[in-house]
Amino acid sequence: MKRYLPLTLATLALAVGCHQDMWQQPKNKAQSKSAFFTDSVSSRPPVAGTVAFERPKTDREFYTGYDREGRLVREFPMPVTEELVKRGKERFDIFCRHCHGAIGDGEGMIAKRGFTLARPVGNYHSQRLRNMPVGHFFDVITNGFGTMYPFKERIRPYDRWAIASYIRVLQRSQYAAVASVPAEERNKLMQMPYESSQDAAPEPQVAQPSPLAPRPPVPSGPTPGNVGEGSAVPGGQGSAAPMGGTQ
């Protein structure tokens, strides 16, 4: 044991010396006074010409869906083009369709397969959501609502507005009158050939159960297969007595 003592002490001395060299080094902690810089401030400002990692989000309506008075915006913060709507449909089919359904009626595959919720899946064709400002849909996609989790880390702001534009298209598609379609487009629709493959398959007919046949009357006297009161029980086990009778 004694022969290992010098080696142990030497190792301990080296370890202590290394720790002190790392611990006692010249440095400045955050927000502390510095004797090195002329302004005595240890925390230095960004170097002139430094480019920020992200652009400043000065467009409040675009990034939040609210105006500067804190109200949901009613107009899109960008032009609603065919390209925007097509992008919205693509993103909707990826992120929204499985719950809200292909037409936005809240009858998606997850909702229809026993997914119990604290509240039903949103139906875009309800009177409440048809009257809701468009900023509401952007805000819900961003921050979530009810049991729906936020998508702000998964869907960029432009695509959130694209989805909102497609939701407006879905709402319009279920309530628009034929007369509102421009005459030129209406004529194109009327000239389209009929394709039976687009028709929904007929629902299968469920066979109705047949009414039960009346049961035959039970004979009152002893007959083959019927044990009457006081008659012998098959197998010689006594006789049948009415319930509640004397033993």
C-alpha positions as a Markdown table, in Angstrom:
| # | Residue | x | y | z |
|---|---|---|---|---|
| 1 | Met | 0.0 | 0.0 | 0.0 |
| 2 | Lys | 2.8 | 2.4 | 0.9 |
| 3 | Arg | 4.5 | 2.0 | -2.4 |
| 4 | Tyr | 1.5 | 3.3 | -4.2 |
| 5 | Leu | 1.2 | 6.5 | -2.0 |
| 6 | Pro | 3.8 | 8.6 | -3.9 |
| 7 | Leu | 2.1 | 7.8 | -7.3 |
| 8 | Thr | -1.3 | 8.7 | -5.8 |
| 9 | Leu | -0.1 | 12.0 | -4.5 |
| 10 | Ala | 1.6 | 12.9 | -7.8 |
| 11 | Thr | -1.6 | 12.1 | -9.7 |
| 12 | Leu | -3.6 | 14.2 | -7.3 |
| 13 | Ala | -1.3 | 17.2 | -7.6 |
| 14 | Leu | -1.4 | 17.0 | -11.4 |
| 15 | Ala | -5.2 | 16.9 | -11.4 |
| 16 | Val | -5.5 | 19.8 | -9.0 |
| 17 | Gly | -3.1 | 21.9 | -11.0 |
| 18 | Cys | -5.0 | 21.2 | -14.3 |
| 19 | His | -8.3 | 22.2 | -12.7 |
| 20 | Gln | -6.9 | 25.5 | -11.4 |
| 21 | Asp | -5.4 | 26.4 | -14.8 |
| 22 | Met | -8.9 | 25.9 | -16.4 |
| 23 | Trp | -10.8 | 27.6 | -13.7 |
| 24 | Gln | -8.7 | 30.6 | -13.1 |
| 25 | Gln | -8.4 | 32.0 | -16.7 |
| 26 | Pro | -8.9 | 35.6 | -17.9 |
| 27 | Lys | -12.5 | 36.0 | -19.2 |
| 28 | Asn | -15.6 | 38.2 | -19.0 |
| 29 | Lys | -19.0 | 36.9 | -18.0 |
| 30 | Ala | -22.1 | 38.1 | -19.8 |
| 31 | Gln | -23.2 | 41.6 | -18.8 |
| 32 | Ser | -20.1 | 42.1 | -16.6 |
| 33 | Lys | -17.7 | 45.0 | -16.7 |
| 34 | Ser | -14.7 | 44.7 | -18.9 |
| 35 | Ala | -11.3 | 46.4 | -18.5 |
| 36 | Phe | -10.3 | 45.4 | -22.1 |
| 37 | Phe | -12.8 | 47.4 | -24.1 |
| 38 | Thr | -12.9 | 51.2 | -24.0 |
| 39 | Asp | -16.6 | 51.3 | -23.3 |
| 40 | Ser | -16.1 | 48.8 | -20.4 |
| 41 | Val | -18.9 | 46.6 | -21.7 |
| 42 | Ser | -18.1 | 42.9 | -22.0 |
| 43 | Ser | -21.2 | 42.0 | -24.2 |
| 44 | Arg | -20.3 | 43.3 | -27.7 |
| 45 | Pro | -22.9 | 44.5 | -30.3 |
| 46 | Pro | -23.1 | 42.8 | -33.7 |
| 47 | Val | -20.3 | 43.6 | -36.2 |
| 48 | Ala | -21.3 | 46.2 | -38.7 |
| 49 | Gly | -22.9 | 44.7 | -41.8 |
| 50 | Thr | -24.0 | 41.5 | -40.0 |
| 51 | Val | -26.9 | 39.8 | -41.8 |
| 52 | Ala | -29.7 | 38.5 | -39.6 |
| 53 | Phe | -30.5 | 34.8 | -39.7 |
| 54 | Glu | -34.2 | 35.5 | -40.6 |
| 55 | Arg | -35.8 | 38.5 | -42.1 |
| 56 | Pro | -37.6 | 40.8 | -39.6 |
| 57 | Lys | -41.3 | 39.9 | -39.5 |
| 58 | Thr | -42.7 | 43.4 | -39.9 |
| 59 | Asp | -45.8 | 42.2 | -41.8 |
| 60 | Arg | -48.0 | 41.5 | -38.9 |
| 61 | Glu | -51.0 | 40.4 | -41.0 |
| 62 | Phe | -49.0 | 37.9 | -43.0 |
| 63 | Tyr | -47.3 | 36.3 | -40.1 |
| 64 | Thr | -50.1 | 36.3 | -37.5 |
| 65 | Gly | -53.5 | 36.6 | -39.2 |
| 66 | Tyr | -54.3 | 39.6 | -37.1 |
| 67 | Asp | -54.2 | 43.3 | -37.8 |
| 68 | Arg | -52.5 | 46.0 | -35.7 |
| 69 | Glu | -55.7 | 46.4 | -33.7 |
| 70 | Gly | -55.7 | 42.7 | -32.7 |
| 71 | Arg | -58.6 | 41.7 | -35.0 |
| 72 | Leu | -58.6 | 38.8 | -37.3 |
| 73 | Val | -58.0 | 39.9 | -40.9 |
| 74 | Arg | -60.8 | 39.5 | -43.4 |
| 75 | Glu | -58.7 | 39.9 | -46.5 |
| 76 | Phe | -55.8 | 37.8 | -47.7 |
| 77 | Pro | -52.4 | 39.6 | -47.3 |
| 78 | Met | -51.4 | 38.5 | -50.8 |
| 79 | Pro | -53.2 | 38.1 | -54.2 |
| 80 | Val | -55.3 | 35.0 | -54.4 |
| 81 | Thr | -54.2 | 33.4 | -57.6 |
| 82 | Glu | -54.7 | 30.0 | -59.2 |
| 83 | Glu | -51.2 | 29.0 | -58.2 |
| 84 | Leu | -52.0 | 29.8 | -54.6 |
| 85 | Val | -55.2 | 27.8 | -54.6 |
| 86 | Lys | -53.5 | 24.8 | -56.2 |
| 87 | Arg | -50.7 | 25.0 | -53.6 |
| 88 | Gly | -53.3 | 25.1 | -50.9 |
| 89 | Lys | -55.1 | 22.0 | -52.2 |
| 90 | Glu | -51.8 | 20.1 | -52.3 |
| 91 | Arg | -51.0 | 21.1 | -48.7 |
| 92 | Phe | -54.6 | 20.5 | -47.6 |
| 93 | Asp | -54.5 | 16.9 | -48.9 |
| 94 | Ile | -51.3 | 16.3 | -47.0 |
| 95 | Phe | -52.0 | 17.9 | -43.6 |
| 96 | Cys | -55.8 | 18.4 | -43.3 |
| 97 | Arg | -57.8 | 15.9 | -45.4 |
| 98 | His | -57.4 | 12.9 | -43.2 |
| 99 | Cys | -59.4 | 14.7 | -40.4 |
| 100 | His | -61.5 | 17.3 | -42.2 |
| 101 | Gly | -62.4 | 15.3 | -45.2 |
| 102 | Ala | -62.0 | 15.8 | -49.0 |
| 103 | Ile | -64.6 | 18.6 | -49.1 |
| 104 | Gly | -64.0 | 19.9 | -45.6 |
| 105 | Asp | -67.2 | 18.5 | -44.0 |
| 106 | Gly | -65.3 | 17.0 | -41.0 |
| 107 | Glu | -65.8 | 13.4 | -42.3 |
| 108 | Gly | -62.2 | 12.5 | -42.8 |
| 109 | Met | -60.9 | 8.9 | -42.6 |
| 110 | Ile | -59.6 | 9.4 | -39.0 |
| 111 | Ala | -62.8 | 11.1 | -37.8 |
| 112 | Lys | -64.9 | 8.3 | -39.3 |
| 113 | Arg | -63.0 | 5.5 | -37.7 |
| 114 | Gly | -63.7 | 5.9 | -34.0 |
| 115 | Phe | -61.4 | 8.8 | -33.3 |
| 116 | Thr | -63.1 | 10.1 | -30.1 |
| 117 | Leu | -62.7 | 13.9 | -29.6 |
| 118 | Ala | -63.6 | 16.3 | -26.9 |
| 119 | Arg | -65.4 | 18.2 | -29.8 |
| 120 | Pro | -66.3 | 17.1 | -33.4 |
| 121 | Val | -63.9 | 17.8 | -36.2 |
| 122 | Gly | -64.5 | 21.2 | -37.7 |
| 123 | Asn | -67.0 | 21.3 | -40.5 |
| 124 | Tyr | -66.1 | 24.2 | -42.8 |
| 125 | His | -69.6 | 24.4 | -44.2 |
| 126 | Ser | -71.2 | 25.3 | -40.8 |
| 127 | Gln | -72.7 | 28.8 | -40.7 |
| 128 | Arg | -70.2 | 29.7 | -38.0 |
| 129 | Leu | -67.1 | 28.9 | -40.1 |
| 130 | Arg | -68.5 | 30.2 | -43.3 |
| 131 | Asn | -68.9 | 33.6 | -41.6 |
| 132 | Met | -65.5 | 33.4 | -39.9 |
| 133 | Pro | -62.7 | 35.9 | -41.1 |
| 134 | Val | -60.0 | 34.2 | -43.2 |
| 135 | Gly | -57.5 | 35.1 | -40.5 |
| 136 | His | -59.2 | 32.5 | -38.2 |
| 137 | Phe | -58.1 | 29.6 | -40.4 |
| 138 | Phe | -54.5 | 30.9 | -40.6 |
| 139 | Asp | -54.5 | 31.3 | -36.8 |
| 140 | Val | -55.9 | 27.8 | -36.2 |
| 141 | Ile | -53.3 | 26.2 | -38.5 |
| 142 | Thr | -50.6 | 28.2 | -36.7 |
| 143 | Asn | -51.5 | 27.7 | -33.1 |
| 144 | Gly | -53.9 | 24.8 | -33.1 |
| 145 | Phe | -57.5 | 24.6 | -31.8 |
| 146 | Gly | -59.2 | 22.2 | -29.4 |
| 147 | Thr | -57.5 | 18.8 | -30.0 |
| 148 | Met | -55.8 | 20.0 | -33.1 |
| 149 | Tyr | -52.1 | 20.6 | -32.5 |
| 150 | Pro | -50.3 | 23.6 | -34.0 |
| 151 | Phe | -48.7 | 23.4 | -37.4 |
| 152 | Lys | -46.5 | 26.4 | -37.3 |
| 153 | Glu | -43.3 | 24.3 | -37.2 |
| 154 | Arg | -44.5 | 22.1 | -40.1 |
| 155 | Ile | -46.2 | 24.5 | -42.5 |
| 156 | Arg | -44.6 | 27.8 | -43.5 |
| 157 | Pro | -46.8 | 31.0 | -43.4 |
| 158 | Tyr | -47.2 | 31.2 | -47.2 |
| 159 | Asp | -48.6 | 27.6 | -47.3 |
| 160 | Arg | -50.9 | 28.4 | -44.4 |
| 161 | Trp | -52.5 | 31.1 | -46.4 |
| 162 | Ala | -52.6 | 28.8 | -49.4 |
| 163 | Ile | -54.6 | 26.3 | -47.3 |
| 164 | Ala | -56.9 | 29.0 | -46.1 |
| 165 | Ser | -57.6 | 30.0 | -49.7 |
| 166 | Tyr | -58.5 | 26.4 | -50.6 |
| 167 | Ile | -60.8 | 26.2 | -47.6 |
| 168 | Arg | -62.7 | 29.2 | -49.0 |
| 169 | Val | -62.9 | 27.4 | -52.4 |
| 170 | Leu | -64.4 | 24.3 | -50.6 |
| 171 | Gln | -66.9 | 26.5 | -48.8 |
| 172 | Arg | -67.9 | 28.2 | -52.1 |
| 173 | Ser | -68.1 | 24.9 | -53.9 |
| 174 | Gln | -70.9 | 23.5 | -51.7 |
| 175 | Tyr | -73.1 | 26.6 | -51.7 |
| 176 | Ala | -72.5 | 28.3 | -55.0 |
| 177 | Ala | -75.5 | 28.6 | -57.4 |
| 178 | Val | -75.1 | 27.4 | -61.0 |
| 179 | Ala | -76.1 | 30.9 | -62.1 |
| 180 | Ser | -73.0 | 32.3 | -60.4 |
| 181 | Val | -70.7 | 30.4 | -62.9 |
| 182 | Pro | -69.7 | 32.5 | -65.8 |
| 183 | Ala | -71.6 | 31.7 | -69.0 |
| 184 | Glu | -68.5 | 30.5 | -70.9 |
| 185 | Glu | -67.5 | 28.2 | -68.1 |
| 186 | Arg | -71.0 | 27.0 | -67.6 |
| 187 | Asn | -71.2 | 26.0 | -71.3 |
| 188 | Lys | -68.0 | 24.0 | -70.9 |
| 189 | Leu | -69.5 | 22.1 | -68.0 |
| 190 | Met | -72.6 | 21.3 | -70.0 |
| 191 | Gln | -70.6 | 20.0 | -72.9 |
| 192 | Met | -68.5 | 17.7 | -70.8 |
| 193 | Pro | -69.2 | 14.0 | -71.6 |
| 194 | Tyr | -71.0 | 11.9 | -69.0 |
| 195 | Glu | -68.7 | 9.4 | -67.3 |
| 196 | Ser | -70.5 | 6.7 | -65.2 |
| 197 | Ser | -67.2 | 6.1 | -63.3 |
| 198 | Gln | -67.7 | 9.4 | -61.5 |
| 199 | Asp | -71.0 | 8.3 | -60.0 |
| 200 | Ala | -71.0 | 7.1 | -56.5 |
| 201 | Ala | -71.5 | 3.4 | -56.0 |
| 202 | Pro | -75.1 | 2.5 | -54.9 |
| 203 | Glu | -75.4 | 1.6 | -51.3 |
| 204 | Pro | -75.9 | -2.1 | -50.7 |
| 205 | Gln | -79.4 | -3.1 | -49.8 |
| 206 | Val | -79.6 | -4.7 | -46.3 |
| 207 | Ala | -82.0 | -7.6 | -46.2 |
| 208 | Gln | -84.9 | -7.1 | -43.8 |
| 209 | Pro | -85.3 | -9.9 | -41.2 |
| 210 | Ser | -88.4 | -12.1 | -41.8 |
| 211 | Pro | -91.1 | -12.0 | -39.1 |
| 212 | Leu | -91.0 | -14.7 | -36.6 |
| 213 | Ala | -93.5 | -17.6 | -37.1 |
| 214 | Pro | -96.1 | -18.0 | -34.4 |
| 215 | Arg | -95.3 | -20.6 | -31.8 |
| 216 | Pro | -97.7 | -23.6 | -31.6 |
| 217 | Pro | -99.9 | -23.8 | -28.5 |
| 218 | Val | -98.6 | -25.9 | -25.6 |
| 219 | Pro | -100.8 | -28.9 | -24.9 |
| 220 | Ser | -102.5 | -28.9 | -21.5 |
| 221 | Gly | -102.5 | -32.6 | -20.8 |
| 222 | Pro | -99.8 | -35.2 | -20.7 |
| 223 | Thr | -98.6 | -36.0 | -24.2 |
| 224 | Pro | -95.5 | -37.6 | -25.6 |
| 225 | Gly | -92.7 | -35.2 | -24.8 |
| 226 | Asn | -94.9 | -33.2 | -22.3 |
| 227 | Val | -94.7 | -33.9 | -18.6 |
| 228 | Gly | -98.0 | -33.0 | -16.9 |
| 229 | Glu | -98.6 | -32.4 | -13.2 |
| 230 | Gly | -98.5 | -35.6 | -11.2 |
| 231 | Ser | -97.2 | -37.6 | -14.1 |
| 232 | Ala | -94.1 | -39.7 | -13.9 |
| 233 | Val | -90.8 | -38.0 | -14.8 |
| 234 | Pro | -88.8 | -39.9 | -17.4 |
| 235 | Gly | -86.1 | -42.0 | -15.8 |
| 236 | Gly | -88.2 | -42.8 | -12.7 |
| 237 | Gln | -87.1 | -39.7 | -10.7 |
| 238 | Gly | -90.4 | -38.9 | -9.1 |
| 239 | Ser | -93.3 | -36.8 | -10.4 |
| 240 | Ala | -93.8 | -33.2 | -11.5 |
| 241 | Ala | -95.3 | -30.8 | -9.0 |
| 242 | Pro | -96.4 | -27.2 | -9.4 |
| 243 | Met | -94.0 | -24.5 | -8.2 |
| 244 | Gly | -94.6 | -23.5 | -4.6 |
| 245 | Gly | -96.3 | -26.8 | -3.8 |
| 246 | Thr | -95.8 | -28.8 | -0.7 |
| 247 | Gln | -92.8 | -31.0 | -0.5 |
